[in-house]
């Protein structure tokens, strides 16, 4: 099992048993606005995404991690989001992405999780380059990928919208 740790977070590969937590995450109003353009995903939409997330781990040896905020008080860490890697659309680019509940956003947890995922990508997977794609209206997402170390490359059109394309190389991490 591939588990990652930071001072405040624990990360483990998403599993099918995470479906309810991921669906709750995907329907959080902050997430709906930031990632889904204001359209709340259905349970079927989340199920379909989960199948891709699980397939990535089986087929590629990487994917999204469940991210938990470590608890000093209780024995149960709090699920606060997901962060990880996937192949970007029909390309050979490996994309980093993260998604956190609104109450966990703005606390530096995205960059903290991102740096752990990139260490995994560059040191264990020995990847040379990772990309990130962020909607221009997602200011927090842009700041997070920049704090992780991604550099803006250009705007690109994906489907019916323009998104910022970012990259980071192992040599600069």
Order of alpha helices (4+ residues) and beta strands (2+ residues): beta-beta-alpha-alpha-alpha-beta-beta-beta-alpha-beta-alpha-beta-beta
